[in-house]
């Protein structure tokens, strides 16, 4: 019997460079905002500004107006999806991805409020919510008050959470547009995205449960996830992104696995489960095993990857990058040490609030924040360890670029670089 050759080992640094490349953080990519959102399978958007900072770090020639424009044209929108948190997704990805992940964190959030939903007919709640928010966009307060008319003794918070979890809804503009403000107002994903070319999903797929959730997957109806990116990596972006959206459950999930690996790989089963909030994804990886390469990390964990995906040399330079709070680079692997040194993991959060962070040599190396005054903007950069002179110069240059793109226009700025106290 022939002996099996053990899978090759990828060092933590090799994983770091591969992931940064997939995340468009080694070299800024010549993609449009919409193409980048599609390639990255969404951007964390708990707050309104993070998607803009995320794309500014990743795209060559990006302007905040670029993302605002595709949001206003409904080609991109803000909605609850991965890990039951708000993300910015393309029209083609938003509803299918939400349906796919419904049985994970979204349903778990709903179960937390099940006691407050005793006596509530959830099908009736869905129907009332859909009719109400499709008439015109409604605030969460309006939705809650509307449902209380039907269930006056109901738990107001539980009713609101049930509507949020059972009806895939989009936060309509001007919420999320650069330089503009607007309260959260919601309509259904089908209503918001329905007239956009490339929008996926069926009109009946509203609750995300049962067969509808099982059928959904994330592809782009044959469009490459990042068409227009040149070179070998650009060819790689297309693979897996064209799988059918509305095929059988296995095909939809398999397409999403390939999309995840394209943006976050090499990765383990547990890594993808962390990213999307689902469990029991091993069968999907096993179905795809003949198409994939298999590696192991330095601790022995099995990793999967696409054969044509980039895996740069581990000595490839990684420039400084300023990332927003909740950037998916930091939240999409069970083992985050490829980007977040273990000794720094707890330093990026205060309570439930994540801080903005920056990378040096590809690793999380400190925090940053802006003080936008009327007469002056101050960007404070706090490193976990003293940077070298060359790193200070590179950080300053990247900070100046960030401020030119995203800082208040016509207002002078200062950059303060220091060390963060232990």
N, C-alpha and C positions, 0 to 999 in steps of 0.2 A: 504494500500500500504506500503510495507516494506521500511524503511528508508535506504538509501545507506550509507555505512560506508565511511567516507572520507579517501582518500589515506594517508598512513603514510608519515610523514615529515622526510626528511633527512637533518641533519644539514650541514652547510658548511664544518665542519671538517670531517663528515662522507663521504661527496662527495669527499673531498680531498683524503682521504685514499682509497676509491674505485677507483678513477681515477688513482692514483699513482700505485695501484696494477695492473690495466689493462695495464698501461704503462710500467710495469716491473721495476718500480722505488722504490718499497718497498724492494723487494728482487731481486737480480740479477738472471736472468733466465738461465737455462742450455739449451739454444737454439742455433742453428747455426745462422750465420748472415742472411742467406736466410729465415729461419723460422721466425726470428724476423721482418724482413722487411715485410713479408707477414702478420704476426699477427698485426703489427702496421698500416697496409694498406698504407705503404709508409713512407718515411722520407723526410722532407724538405731538399732540396739540392741546394738552390740558389748559395751557394758557394761549393767548392769541399770537404772541411774538415768536415762540420757539421754532415754528416751521420756517420762518424767514431766516433766523440765525442758522438753522440746520442747512438750508440751501446755500446761504452765503459762504459757509465753510466748504461746500462741496462742488460748487458750480463755477465755471469760468464765465465771466460776463454777467453774472446774476444781478438783477435789480429787484427790489421788493415789489415793484409794480408788476413784474412778470407773474408772480404768484397771485397777486390780487386780481389780475386780469382773468386768469383761468378760474378763479373762484367766482367772479361776477358772471362769467359765461356758463357757469354750472358744470364745467369740465372737471372741477375739483371741489370737494366739500368737506366739512367738518362733521364727524359723527362718532358715536360710540362703537368701538369694535374690539380690537385686540386688548385682552386683559380687562375688558369692560371699562376702558378709558377712551377719552376723546382722541381721535386721530384725523389727520387730513388724508383723504384718499381720492383717487381718480373716480370719475363716473363709472368706469368699467370695473373697478375693484370694490367700491364701497359696499353695495348691497350683497354681492356674493360672499365677500369676506366676512361681513357681519353674520350672515346666515351660517357660514361654516363654523364660526367660533361660538355660536349661540349657546351650545351645550356646555361650554366651559365656564369662564369667569362671569359671563352675563347671567346665565342661569343660577350660578352659585350666589351672585348678588341678590337675585330675586328670592331665592330660598331663605336668605337672611331675614326677609320681611314677611314670610308666609303667615305668621300669626296675625299680622295686621290685615291680612286679606281673607280671613274667614268670612264666608258668606258672599264673597265677591265672585261673580261669574266672569272669569278672565276672558272668555271669548267675547262677551258683551263689552268688557272694558276695552279690548282691542278695537272692536267695531266703533265704539263711541269716540275713542281717541283718533282713529284714522279719519273719520268723517269730520271731526272738529278741526284737526290741524291741516287737513287738505282744503278746507273752506278758505282758510288763510293761516299763515304762520302764527303760532301761539307761544306765549311765554310759559315756562313751567308753572308759574302761579296760576295762569289762566287754565291750563290743563287740569291742575289739581282742583280748582274751584268747579270746573265743569264736571269732573268725576264725582265730586262731593254732592252734586245735585242728584245723582243716581244712587249714591251710597252715603247718605248724610251721617251715618254712624260709623263710617269707615275711618281707618287710620289715614290721615292726609299724606304723611310721608310714604307709607306703604303703597298707596294708590299712585303717587307720582313715580315711585321707583318701578312699579309694575308697568306703567306706560312706557317708561324709558327702556326697560328691559325687553318688553314684548313687541314694541313697534320700532323698527329701524327708522330713526329720524335724523335729519340733517339740520345743523344750525345755519339758518339762512343768513345771507349777507344783509347789511354791512358788517355783521359780526365777523371778525377775523381778517378784515381788510386792513392793509398797511396804512397807518396814519388816520384811520377813521375808527369810530366807536359805535357800539350798538349792543343792546342787551341780547341775551340768548332768546331766540325765537325759533320755533321748530316746525318743520313739516316733514312728511314722509320722504324717505329716500326715493321711492318710485316717483313721487310728485316732482321732486327737485331735479332728479337726474333723468326723468323719463323721456324728455325730448332731445337728449344729447346723443349724438352719434357715438356708438361704442358703449353706451350704458348697458349693463347686463342685468339679468334677473327677470323674473316674471311679475306681472301685476298682482298675482295671487300670493306671492312670497312675502308676507308681512310679519308673521309671528316668529319665523326662524326656527320653529320646532319641527319635529318629525321628518317626513320625507323632504320637505323643502330645505331644511338645514343640511340633510345628508346629501342632497344633490349639488349644493353650491360648492364652487371652487373658485380659485382666483386665476384666471387667464386673461387674455385680452383679445379674444375672437380672432386669433391669428396674427395680431400685431405684436411686434417685438417689444419687450420691456426696456426701452432705451434705444430705439432705432435712431441712428444718427451719430452714435458714439463710434469713433474710428478705431481701427486696429483689432488685434485678437480679442481684447476684452469686450469690444463692442459686439463682435460676433457671438461671444458667450452670453451676453445679456439676452439675446433672442431665444435661446434654447429653454424650453419649459414654459415660457411666457405665452405661447400660443395654444396651450392645451384648452380643450373645450370647457366653457364655464358651466353649462347646464347638463352635462353628461351624468352618468352614474356616479354615486357617491365616491367610490374608490378613485375614479378618474379625476374628480374635482379636488379631492384631498391630495392626490399624487401631484397634480399640477402645482398646488400650493407648496408642497415640500420642495419642489424644484425651484420655485420662486424664492423661497426662504434661503435655500442654499446659495442661490445666485447672489443674494444680497448680504448674507450673514455667514456663509460657510467658510471653511469646513466646520461641521457641527454634529453634535450628537442628537439622539432622539430627545433626550432631556432638554437640550438647548432649545429645540424648536417648541417643545411644550411650554417652556418658560416664556418664549416670545409670544405665543398665540393664546395661552391660557387653557389649552386643551390637554387631555391626558390620553394614554393608550394609543400613541401614534406609532408604536413599533411595527404593526402590520403594514402600514404604508411604506415605511423604510424597507421592510423586507420585500415587498412587491417590487420596489425600485432597485434593490441591491444589484441585479444584473446590469443595470445602466450606470451605476455609480462606482466611484473609487472609494476604497475603505482605508482609513489611516487609524492610528492611535495617538493620543496625546501622551505626555510624559508620565502621567499617572495611570495609563493603561486604558482610558476610556475610548470606546470605539467612536470614530468620527466618519461621516459620510461627506462626499463632495462630488461635484460634476466634473467629468473628465476634462472638459475644455475650459474650466474656470481658472482664473489667474491665481497662481501661488508664487508670488515674487520671492526672490532671494531674501533671506532674513536680514541681510545687511543693507537692504534698500533704504535710502534715507526717508524719514517720515517728518515732514515739516510741522511746525506748531499749528494747532487748530483750536479755535474757540467754539465751544459747543453750548447749546442751550440746556436749561434744566430738562430733565426727563428725556434726553436724546436716546433714541432706540439703540444706538451703539452700546450703551451702558446697561440696557435692560433686556437684552434679547438672547442671553446665554445663561444656562444654569451655572456654569463655571465662568466667571467674568474676569479671571486673572489674566486672560490674554490681553486685556486693555486696562483693567483696574488692579493695581498691586494690592495684595491682601491687606497690607498695613494702612491703606488709604480708603478702603471701601466705606467705612463708617464716617469718613470726614466729608462726604458729599451731601449729607442730609442733616437737617435739623428738624426733629419731629417727623411730620409728613411732608415737609417741604424740601425738594431737591434744589441744589445750588447749580448755577452755571459753572462749567468746568473747562479746563484747557488741557491739551495733550502736548507733551514734549517727548520726542523720540518715540512717538506712537502710544505712549502710556499716559494715563491720567496723572497730572502733575500739580494741580492746584485749582483754585477757584477764581472767578472774576465777577465783577458786577459794575453796573452803570449808575451814576448819579446824574440824572438829566435835569439840570437847573435851567432857569430862564436865560441866564447869561453865559453859562459855561457847562460843558459836559465833562465829567471825570470818570474815566475807566480805571478801576482799581484791579490790579492783577496780584493775587496772593499765592505764591508758590509754596509747595510743601517742603521743598529743599532749595538751597541756593543755586540758581541756574548759573551756567558758565557765561562768560562774556559774549560768546557767539550765540548762545541760547537767548540771552537778554536782547540782543540785537534782532534776532529772528522773531521773538515774541513782540517786540515793539513794532516791527514792520507789519506783522499780521494784525496787531491791534489797530494800527492806523488804517489798514485796509478795511477792517470791520467797521470802524467809526465812519469812514468816508461813505460806505455803502448804507449803513443802518443808523448812524447817529443823526441827531437833529441837524438839518441843513442850515448853513449860515451861522452856526454857533460854534465858537472855538472850543477846543477840547484839550484836556490834559490826560496823560497816561501815567499812572502811579504804579510802579512795580516794586513789590516787597515780598517778605516771607510771612507765612501764616504761622502764628504761634501754636505750639503743640497744645 
